[in-house]
Amino acid sequence: MVLAPSVAQLPTYRIWGATVVRDELFLLAVLLVLWATLGRWMYNDATARDNDWAWQWGFGTPLTVIAGLDVMLLVVVIYLLLRNSE
């Protein structure tokens, strides 16, 4: 990563031709951890409840972040409402 000067004098990095502020990198890292943890949790929960659609919930829900973080969180709420109660 090459340090590039910024107009606002914030520490920025040049990654694959894009200029990124350090805070954006931190936010991206947090979202990636949320994304991976959420998918793993949904898969484990659906498997523990003998759900036939466990891998679809675990793999598909994190993919909805492409449509937006709010859509992904909406799918999590839908899953919580539709899962089998023990």
N, CA, C and O atoms as a GROMACS GRO file, in nm:
protein
  344
    1MET      N    1   0.084  -0.116   0.000
    1MET     CA    2   0.000   0.000   0.000
    1MET      C    3   0.089   0.124   0.000
    1MET      O    4   0.187   0.133   0.075
    2VAL      N    5   0.055   0.216  -0.083
    2VAL     CA    6   0.131   0.339  -0.094
    2VAL      C    7   0.051   0.451  -0.030
    2VAL      O    8  -0.067   0.468  -0.060
    3LEU      N    9   0.116   0.528   0.055
    3LEU     CA   10   0.050   0.640   0.120
    3LEU      C   11   0.032   0.753   0.020
    3LEU      O   12   0.130   0.799  -0.039
    4ALA      N   13  -0.091   0.797   0.000
    4ALA     CA   14  -0.121   0.906  -0.093
    4ALA      C   15  -0.177   1.024  -0.016
    4ALA      O   16  -0.256   1.006   0.076
    5PRO      N   17  -0.137   1.146  -0.051
    5PRO     CA   18  -0.189   1.263   0.021
    5PRO      C   19  -0.337   1.284  -0.007
    5PRO      O   20  -0.386   1.252  -0.116
    6SER      N   21  -0.407   1.336   0.091
    6SER     CA   22  -0.550   1.361   0.077
    6SER      C   23  -0.576   1.510   0.094
    6SER      O   24  -0.500   1.582   0.158
    7VAL      N   25  -0.686   1.555   0.034
    7VAL     CA   26  -0.723   1.696   0.047
    7VAL      C   27  -0.752   1.729   0.193
    7VAL      O   28  -0.714   1.835   0.241
    8ALA      N   29  -0.819   1.639   0.263
    8ALA     CA   30  -0.855   1.661   0.403
    8ALA      C   31  -0.742   1.624   0.498
    8ALA      O   32  -0.759   1.633   0.620
    9GLN      N   33  -0.627   1.584   0.445
    9GLN     CA   34  -0.511   1.544   0.524
    9GLN      C   35  -0.541   1.426   0.615
    9GLN      O   36  -0.488   1.418   0.726
   10LEU      N   37  -0.625   1.335   0.568
   10LEU     CA   38  -0.652   1.210   0.639
   10LEU      C   39  -0.558   1.104   0.585
   10LEU      O   40  -0.520   1.108   0.467
   11PRO      N   41  -0.519   1.010   0.668
   11PRO     CA   42  -0.432   0.904   0.616
   11PRO      C   43  -0.508   0.819   0.515
   11PRO      O   44  -0.609   0.757   0.547
   12THR      N   45  -0.458   0.818   0.393
   12THR     CA   46  -0.523   0.741   0.287
   12THR      C   47  -0.426   0.640   0.230
   12THR      O   48  -0.304   0.655   0.242
   13TYR      N   49  -0.481   0.537   0.168
   13TYR     CA   50  -0.401   0.432   0.108
   13TYR      C   51  -0.450   0.410  -0.034
   13TYR      O   52  -0.568   0.427  -0.064
   14ARG      N   53  -0.359   0.374  -0.121
   14ARG     CA   54  -0.393   0.347  -0.260
   14ARG      C   55  -0.395   0.195  -0.277
   14ARG      O   56  -0.292   0.130  -0.269
   15ILE      N   57  -0.516   0.140  -0.300
   15ILE     CA   58  -0.531  -0.004  -0.314
   15ILE      C   59  -0.600  -0.033  -0.446
   15ILE      O   60  -0.712   0.013  -0.469
   16TRP      N   61  -0.535  -0.108  -0.531
   16TRP     CA   62  -0.589  -0.146  -0.662
   16TRP      C   63  -0.645  -0.026  -0.738
   16TRP      O   64  -0.751  -0.036  -0.801
   17GLY      N   65  -0.576   0.084  -0.734
   17GLY     CA   66  -0.617   0.203  -0.808
   17GLY      C   67  -0.721   0.288  -0.739
   17GLY      O   68  -0.763   0.390  -0.796
   18ALA      N   69  -0.764   0.252  -0.621
   18ALA     CA   70  -0.865   0.329  -0.548
   18ALA      C   71  -0.800   0.389  -0.423
   18ALA      O   72  -0.720   0.324  -0.357
   19THR      N   73  -0.835   0.512  -0.393
   19THR     CA   74  -0.786   0.578  -0.272
   19THR      C   75  -0.885   0.554  -0.160
   19THR      O   76  -1.004   0.585  -0.173
   20VAL      N   77  -0.836   0.498  -0.050
   20VAL     CA   78  -0.922   0.458   0.061
   20VAL      C   79  -0.869   0.521   0.189
   20VAL      O   80  -0.749   0.522   0.214
   21VAL      N   81  -0.960   0.574   0.270
   21VAL     CA   82  -0.925   0.631   0.400
   21VAL      C   83  -0.914   0.517   0.502
   21VAL      O   84  -0.984   0.417   0.489
   22ARG      N   85  -0.829   0.533   0.601
   22ARG     CA   86  -0.807   0.428   0.701
   22ARG      C   87  -0.937   0.388   0.771
   22ARG      O   88  -0.957   0.270   0.800
   23ASP      N   89  -1.023   0.484   0.799
   23ASP     CA   90  -1.150   0.452   0.866
   23ASP      C   91  -1.238   0.363   0.778
   23ASP      O   92  -1.311   0.278   0.829
   24GLU      N   93  -1.232   0.383   0.647
   24GLU     CA   94  -1.310   0.298   0.556
   24GLU      C   95  -1.257   0.155   0.558
   24GLU      O   96  -1.335   0.060   0.548
   25LEU      N   97  -1.126   0.140   0.569
   25LEU     CA   98  -1.069   0.006   0.579
   25LEU      C   99  -1.114  -0.064   0.707
   25LEU      O  100  -1.143  -0.183   0.706
   26PHE      N  101  -1.119   0.011   0.816
   26PHE     CA  102  -1.166  -0.044   0.943
   26PHE      C  103  -1.312  -0.087   0.931
   26PHE      O  104  -1.348  -0.196   0.976
   27LEU      N  105  -1.396  -0.002   0.872
   27LEU     CA  106  -1.537  -0.036   0.854
   27LEU      C  107  -1.553  -0.158   0.764
   27LEU      O  108  -1.637  -0.244   0.792
   28LEU      N  109  -1.475  -0.168   0.660
   28LEU     CA  110  -1.480  -0.284   0.572
   28LEU      C  111  -1.442  -0.412   0.646
   28LEU      O  112  -1.505  -0.516   0.627
   29ALA      N  113  -1.341  -0.404   0.730
   29ALA     CA  114  -1.299  -0.520   0.808
   29ALA      C  115  -1.409  -0.564   0.904
   29ALA      O  116  -1.434  -0.684   0.919
   30VAL      N  117  -1.474  -0.469   0.969
   30VAL     CA  118  -1.583  -0.501   1.062
   30VAL      C  119  -1.700  -0.566   0.987
   30VAL      O  120  -1.759  -0.662   1.035
   31LEU      N  121  -1.733  -0.514   0.870
   31LEU     CA  122  -1.843  -0.570   0.792
   31LEU      C  123  -1.810  -0.710   0.741
   31LEU      O  124  -1.898  -0.795   0.734
   32LEU      N  125  -1.685  -0.735   0.706
   32LEU     CA  126  -1.645  -0.868   0.662
   32LEU      C  127  -1.655  -0.970   0.776
   32LEU      O  128  -1.696  -1.084   0.754
   33VAL      N  129  -1.618  -0.928   0.895
   33VAL     CA  130  -1.631  -1.017   1.011
   33VAL      C  131  -1.779  -1.044   1.040
   33VAL      O  132  -1.816  -1.158   1.068
   34LEU      N  133  -1.862  -0.941   1.034
   34LEU     CA  134  -2.006  -0.959   1.053
   34LEU      C  135  -2.063  -1.052   0.947
   34LEU      O  136  -2.144  -1.140   0.979
   35TRP      N  137  -2.023  -1.034   0.824
   35TRP     CA  138  -2.071  -1.114   0.713
   35TRP      C  139  -2.038  -1.262   0.734
   35TRP      O  140  -2.125  -1.348   0.722
   36ALA      N  141  -1.912  -1.290   0.766
   36ALA     CA  142  -1.870  -1.429   0.783
   36ALA      C  143  -1.931  -1.493   0.907
   36ALA      O  144  -1.973  -1.609   0.903
   37THR      N  145  -1.938  -1.419   1.016
   37THR     CA  146  -1.994  -1.471   1.140
   37THR      C  147  -2.142  -1.498   1.127
   37THR      O  148  -2.192  -1.600   1.176
   38LEU      N  149  -2.213  -1.410   1.061
   38LEU     CA  150  -2.357  -1.427   1.044
   38LEU      C  151  -2.389  -1.551   0.961
   38LEU      O  152  -2.478  -1.628   0.996
   39GLY      N  153  -2.318  -1.571   0.853
   39GLY     CA  154  -2.341  -1.689   0.770
   39GLY      C  155  -2.313  -1.818   0.845
   39GLY      O  156  -2.389  -1.914   0.835
   40ARG      N  157  -2.205  -1.819   0.919
   40ARG     CA  158  -2.169  -1.939   0.996
   40ARG      C  159  -2.272  -1.966   1.106
   40ARG      O  160  -2.310  -2.080   1.128
   41TRP      N  161  -2.316  -1.860   1.174
   41TRP     CA  162  -2.415  -1.877   1.280
   41TRP      C  163  -2.547  -1.930   1.224
   41TRP      O  164  -2.607  -2.020   1.281
   42MET      N  165  -2.592  -1.873   1.112
   42MET     CA  166  -2.719  -1.917   1.054
   42MET      C  167  -2.710  -2.061   1.008
   42MET      O  168  -2.806  -2.137   1.025
   43TYR      N  169  -2.598  -2.100   0.950
   43TYR     CA  170  -2.582  -2.240   0.907
   43TYR      C  171  -2.583  -2.334   1.028
   43TYR      O  172  -2.653  -2.435   1.026
   44ASN      N  173  -2.508  -2.301   1.132
   44ASN     CA  174  -2.504  -2.387   1.251
   44ASN      C  175  -2.640  -2.395   1.319
   44ASN      O  176  -2.680  -2.503   1.363
   45ASP      N  177  -2.712  -2.284   1.327
   45ASP     CA  178  -2.843  -2.283   1.390
   45ASP      C  179  -2.943  -2.365   1.309
   45ASP      O  180  -3.020  -2.442   1.366
   46ALA      N  181  -2.943  -2.348   1.178
   46ALA     CA  182  -3.036  -2.423   1.094
   46ALA      C  183  -3.003  -2.572   1.096
   46ALA      O  184  -3.094  -2.655   1.092
   47THR      N  185  -2.876  -2.607   1.100
   47THR     CA  186  -2.837  -2.748   1.108
   47THR      C  187  -2.880  -2.808   1.240
   47THR      O  188  -2.928  -2.922   1.244
   48ALA      N  189  -2.863  -2.735   1.349
   48ALA     CA  190  -2.902  -2.784   1.481
   48ALA      C  191  -3.053  -2.805   1.490
   48ALA      O  192  -3.099  -2.889   1.568
   49ARG      N  193  -3.130  -2.732   1.414
   49ARG     CA  194  -3.276  -2.744   1.415
   49ARG      C  195  -3.326  -2.838   1.305
   49ARG      O  196  -3.446  -2.841   1.277
   50ASP      N  197  -3.236  -2.913   1.242
   50ASP     CA  198  -3.269  -3.010   1.137
   50ASP      C  199  -3.344  -2.945   1.021
   50ASP      O  200  -3.441  -3.001   0.969
   51ASN      N  201  -3.299  -2.829   0.981
   51ASN     CA  202  -3.359  -2.758   0.869
   51ASN      C  203  -3.297  -2.809   0.740
   51ASN      O  204  -3.175  -2.815   0.728
   52ASP      N  205  -3.381  -2.847   0.643
   52ASP     CA  206  -3.331  -2.897   0.515
   52ASP      C  207  -3.266  -2.786   0.432
   52ASP      O  208  -3.190  -2.815   0.340
   53TRP      N  209  -3.294  -2.662   0.464
   53TRP     CA  210  -3.242  -2.549   0.389
   53TRP      C  211  -3.125  -2.482   0.460
   53TRP      O  212  -3.100  -2.364   0.440
   54ALA      N  213  -3.053  -2.556   0.542
   54ALA     CA  214  -2.947  -2.497   0.624
   54ALA      C  215  -2.839  -2.430   0.540
   54ALA      O  216  -2.798  -2.318   0.570
   55TRP      N  217  -2.792  -2.497   0.438
   55TRP     CA  218  -2.683  -2.438   0.360
   55TRP      C  219  -2.730  -2.317   0.280
   55TRP      O  220  -2.652  -2.226   0.255
   56GLN      N  221  -2.858  -2.315   0.239
   56GLN     CA  222  -2.908  -2.198   0.168
   56GLN      C  223  -2.916  -2.077   0.260
   56GLN      O  224  -2.884  -1.965   0.219
   57TRP      N  225  -2.960  -2.099   0.385
   57TRP     CA  226  -2.965  -1.989   0.481
   57TRP      C  227  -2.824  -1.940   0.512
   57TRP      O  228  -2.799  -1.820   0.514
   58GLY      N  229  -2.734  -2.033   0.535
   58GLY     CA  230  -2.598  -1.995   0.574
   58GLY      C  231  -2.518  -1.932   0.462
   58GLY      O  232  -2.436  -1.844   0.488
   59PHE      N  233  -2.540  -1.975   0.339
   59PHE     CA  234  -2.463  -1.921   0.227
   59PHE      C  235  -2.535  -1.805   0.159
   59PHE      O  236  -2.470  -1.709   0.115
   60GLY      N  237  -2.666  -1.812   0.152
   60GLY     CA  238  -2.742  -1.711   0.079
   60GLY      C  239  -2.761  -1.581   0.153
   60GLY      O  240  -2.760  -1.474   0.092
   61THR      N  241  -2.777  -1.588   0.282
   61THR     CA  242  -2.802  -1.466   0.359
   61THR      C  243  -2.686  -1.367   0.351
   61THR      O  244  -2.711  -1.249   0.327
   62PRO      N  245  -2.561  -1.410   0.369
   62PRO     CA  246  -2.453  -1.312   0.353
   62PRO      C  247  -2.444  -1.256   0.212
   62PRO      O  248  -2.396  -1.144   0.193
   63LEU      N  249  -2.489  -1.330   0.113
   63LEU     CA  250  -2.486  -1.277  -0.024
   63LEU      C  251  -2.584  -1.162  -0.044
   63LEU      O  252  -2.567  -1.083  -0.137
   64THR      N  253  -2.685  -1.153   0.041
   64THR     CA  254  -2.782  -1.044   0.027
   64THR      C  255  -2.722  -0.910   0.064
   64THR      O  256  -2.785  -0.806   0.042
   65VAL      N  257  -2.601  -0.909   0.121
   65VAL     CA  258  -2.536  -0.782   0.151
   65VAL      C  259  -2.506  -0.705   0.022
   65VAL      O  260  -2.484  -0.584   0.025
   66ILE      N  261  -2.506  -0.775  -0.091
   66ILE     CA  262  -2.489  -0.709  -0.220
   66ILE      C  263  -2.604  -0.611  -0.242
   66ILE      O  264  -2.583  -0.503  -0.298
   67ALA      N  265  -2.724  -0.648  -0.200
   67ALA     CA  266  -2.840  -0.559  -0.213
   67ALA      C  267  -2.840  -0.450  -0.107
   67ALA      O  268  -2.911  -0.350  -0.120
   68GLY      N  269  -2.761  -0.468  -0.003
   68GLY     CA  270  -2.753  -0.367   0.102
   68GLY      C  271  -2.753  -0.431   0.239
   68GLY      O  272  -2.806  -0.540   0.257
   69LEU      N  273  -2.693  -0.364   0.333
   69LEU     CA  274  -2.686  -0.416   0.469
   69LEU      C  275  -2.824  -0.427   0.531
   69LEU      O  276  -2.849  -0.520   0.609
   70ASP      N  277  -2.913  -0.336   0.498
   70ASP     CA  278  -3.048  -0.342   0.554
   70ASP      C  279  -3.125  -0.462   0.501
   70ASP      O  280  -3.206  -0.519   0.574
   71VAL      N  281  -3.102  -0.501   0.377
   71VAL     CA  282  -3.168  -0.620   0.321
   71VAL      C  283  -3.117  -0.745   0.391
   71VAL      O  284  -3.194  -0.836   0.422
   72MET      N  285  -2.986  -0.751   0.416
   72MET     CA  286  -2.930  -0.867   0.486
   72MET      C  287  -2.990  -0.878   0.626
   72MET      O  288  -3.025  -0.988   0.669
   73LEU      N  289  -3.001  -0.768   0.697
   73LEU     CA  290  -3.058  -0.771   0.831
   73LEU      C  291  -3.207  -0.807   0.827
   73LEU      O  292  -3.257  -0.872   0.919
   74LEU      N  293  -3.277  -0.766   0.723
   74LEU     CA  294  -3.417  -0.806   0.705
   74LEU      C  295  -3.430  -0.956   0.685
   74LEU      O  296  -3.521  -1.019   0.738
   75VAL      N  297  -3.339  -1.015   0.608
   75VAL     CA  298  -3.341  -1.160   0.588
   75VAL      C  299  -3.313  -1.233   0.718
   75VAL      O  300  -3.371  -1.339   0.743
   76VAL      N  301  -3.226  -1.179   0.802
   76VAL     CA  302  -3.199  -1.240   0.933
   76VAL      C  303  -3.325  -1.238   1.018
   76VAL      O  304  -3.355  -1.337   1.085
   77VAL      N  305  -3.398  -1.128   1.017
   77VAL     CA  306  -3.524  -1.120   1.093
   77VAL      C  307  -3.624  -1.220   1.038
   77VAL      O  308  -3.695  -1.285   1.116
   78ILE      N  309  -3.633  -1.235   0.906
   78ILE     CA  310  -3.724  -1.333   0.846
   78ILE      C  311  -3.685  -1.474   0.888
   78ILE      O  312  -3.771  -1.556   0.919
   79TYR      N  313  -3.554  -1.503   0.890
   79TYR     CA  314  -3.509  -1.634   0.934
   79TYR      C  315  -3.550  -1.660   1.079
   79TYR      O  316  -3.598  -1.768   1.112
   80LEU      N  317  -3.530  -1.560   1.165
   80LEU     CA  318  -3.564  -1.578   1.306
   80LEU      C  319  -3.714  -1.602   1.325
   80LEU      O  320  -3.754  -1.672   1.417
   81LEU      N  321  -3.795  -1.543   1.239
   81LEU     CA  322  -3.940  -1.565   1.248
   81LEU      C  323  -3.983  -1.701   1.193
   81LEU      O  324  -4.079  -1.759   1.242
   82LEU      N  325  -3.911  -1.751   1.091
   82LEU     CA  326  -3.953  -1.876   1.025
   82LEU      C  327  -3.887  -2.002   1.078
   82LEU      O  328  -3.930  -2.112   1.043
   83ARG      N  329  -3.784  -1.991   1.159
   83ARG     CA  330  -3.713  -2.111   1.204
   83ARG      C  331  -3.800  -2.192   1.300
   83ARG      O  332  -3.891  -2.139   1.365
   84ASN      N  333  -3.770  -2.319   1.307
   84ASN     CA  334  -3.843  -2.410   1.395
   84ASN      C  335  -3.810  -2.380   1.540
   84ASN      O  336  -3.694  -2.363   1.575
   85SER      N  337  -3.910  -2.375   1.623
   85SER     CA  338  -3.886  -2.355   1.765
   85SER      C  339  -3.861  -2.491   1.830
   85SER      O  340  -3.920  -2.592   1.792
   86GLU      N  341  -3.773  -2.490   1.928
   86GLU     CA  342  -3.745  -2.617   1.998
   86GLU      C  343  -3.812  -2.620   2.132
   86GLU      O  344  -3.801  -2.718   2.205
   0.00000   0.00000   0.00000
